[in-house]
Amino acid sequence: QVQLVESGGGLVQAGGSLRLSCAASGRTFSSYSMGWFRQTPGKEREFVAAISSIGGSAGITYYTDSVKGRFTISRDNPKKTLYLQMNSLKPEDTAAYYCAARFGGAKMTRNEYAYWGQGTQVTVSS
């Protein structure tokens, strides 16, 4: 199993940047593919970005169209930490952001992820 704790959220003006972190417990972090999702009140949790685990497809990244070119997902396996660098933030990026883990390849569907953090709030003011 893996436990996840997000940090780095906050209030930022439009056009600004934030870096989210997700600290993982357990000894096999590098074996998990990781994802970031976000959710606003009354809406379903949506995919933001994912990064594959080690192996033949290690480090392959995936993004939803609305964040391509602005957000970057990365991982530091020795530190057991996942990151989401968010640049050129827009008010529509306001949401609670969650990191998630799954054993196997990266997926863009929330139901494919077995482990979730508690979330960190990002608020972008206009």
C-alpha positions as CSV (number, residue, x, y, z in Angstrom):
1,Q,0.0,0.0,0.0
2,V,0.9,3.6,-0.3
3,Q,-0.2,6.7,1.6
4,L,-0.2,10.1,0.0
5,V,-0.1,13.6,1.4
6,E,-0.4,16.7,-0.8
7,S,1.0,20.1,-0.1
8,G,1.8,23.4,-1.8
9,G,-1.7,24.7,-2.5
10,G,-2.7,28.3,-1.9
11,L,-4.0,31.6,-3.3
12,V,-2.3,33.0,-6.3
13,Q,-3.2,35.7,-8.9
14,A,-3.9,34.8,-12.5
15,G,-0.7,34.3,-14.4
16,G,1.2,33.2,-11.3
17,S,2.7,29.8,-10.5
18,L,2.5,27.2,-7.8
19,R,4.2,23.8,-7.3
20,L,2.2,21.1,-5.7
21,S,4.0,18.2,-3.9
22,C,2.7,14.7,-3.0
23,A,4.7,12.8,-0.4
24,A,4.3,9.1,-0.5
25,S,5.0,6.4,2.1
26,G,6.0,2.8,1.4
27,R,9.0,1.2,-0.2
28,T,7.8,0.7,-3.7
29,F,6.9,4.3,-4.8
30,S,8.9,3.9,-8.0
31,S,6.6,1.0,-9.0
32,Y,3.5,3.1,-9.0
33,S,2.2,5.3,-11.7
34,M,1.0,8.6,-10.4
35,G,-1.6,11.1,-11.3
36,W,-3.0,14.5,-10.4
37,F,-6.7,15.1,-10.5
38,R,-8.8,18.1,-9.5
39,Q,-12.3,18.8,-8.3
40,T,-14.6,21.8,-7.9
41,P,-17.8,21.7,-5.9
42,G,-20.7,20.0,-7.7
43,K,-18.4,18.5,-10.4
44,E,-16.8,15.2,-10.8
45,R,-13.1,14.8,-10.1
46,E,-11.2,15.3,-13.4
47,F,-7.9,14.2,-14.7
48,V,-5.1,16.7,-14.9
49,A,-1.8,14.8,-15.5
50,A,-0.1,11.4,-15.0
51,I,3.3,10.0,-15.1
52,S,4.2,6.3,-15.5
53,S,6.2,4.1,-13.2
54,I,9.7,2.8,-13.8
55,G,10.1,0.3,-16.6
56,G,9.9,0.4,-20.3
57,S,7.6,3.5,-20.2
58,A,9.2,5.2,-17.2
59,G,8.6,8.8,-17.0
60,I,6.1,9.1,-19.8
61,T,3.7,11.9,-19.1
62,Y,0.1,12.6,-20.0
63,Y,-1.9,15.8,-19.7
64,T,-5.4,17.0,-20.2
65,D,-5.6,19.5,-23.0
66,S,-6.5,22.5,-20.9
67,V,-3.1,22.3,-19.0
68,K,-0.7,21.3,-21.8
69,G,2.1,23.8,-22.0
70,R,1.4,25.2,-18.6
71,F,1.6,22.3,-16.1
72,T,4.5,19.9,-15.7
73,I,4.2,16.6,-13.8
74,S,7.4,15.0,-12.4
75,R,8.6,12.6,-9.8
76,D,11.6,12.1,-7.6
77,N,11.7,8.4,-6.8
78,P,14.4,8.5,-4.1
79,K,12.5,11.2,-2.3
80,K,9.2,9.4,-2.9
81,T,7.6,12.6,-4.1
82,L,5.4,13.6,-7.0
83,Y,5.2,17.2,-8.2
84,L,3.0,19.3,-10.3
85,Q,4.5,22.6,-11.5
86,M,1.7,24.9,-12.5
87,N,2.5,28.1,-14.5
88,S,0.3,30.7,-16.1
89,L,-2.5,29.8,-13.8
90,K,-6.0,30.8,-14.7
91,P,-9.1,31.3,-12.5
92,E,-10.6,28.1,-14.1
93,D,-7.7,26.2,-12.5
94,T,-9.2,26.8,-9.1
95,A,-10.0,23.5,-7.5
96,A,-9.0,21.0,-4.9
97,Y,-6.0,19.0,-6.3
98,Y,-5.5,15.4,-5.5
99,C,-2.6,13.0,-6.1
100,A,-3.3,9.4,-6.8
101,A,-1.4,6.2,-7.3
102,R,-1.9,2.9,-9.1
103,F,0.2,-0.2,-9.5
104,G,0.9,-0.5,-13.3
105,G,0.7,1.8,-16.2
106,A,-0.5,5.4,-16.1
107,K,-4.2,6.0,-16.6
108,M,-6.3,9.0,-17.2
109,T,-9.4,7.7,-15.5
110,R,-9.9,8.3,-11.8
111,N,-11.5,4.9,-11.2
112,E,-8.2,3.2,-12.2
113,Y,-6.4,4.7,-9.2
114,A,-6.5,2.8,-5.9
115,Y,-4.8,5.3,-3.6
116,W,-5.6,8.9,-3.0
117,G,-4.4,11.8,-0.9
118,Q,-6.7,14.2,1.0
119,G,-6.2,17.1,-1.5
120,T,-4.8,20.6,-1.4
121,Q,-6.8,23.7,-2.4
122,V,-5.6,25.9,-5.2
123,T,-7.4,29.3,-5.7
124,V,-6.5,31.5,-8.6
125,S,-7.9,35.1,-8.4
126,S,-8.6,37.2,-11.5
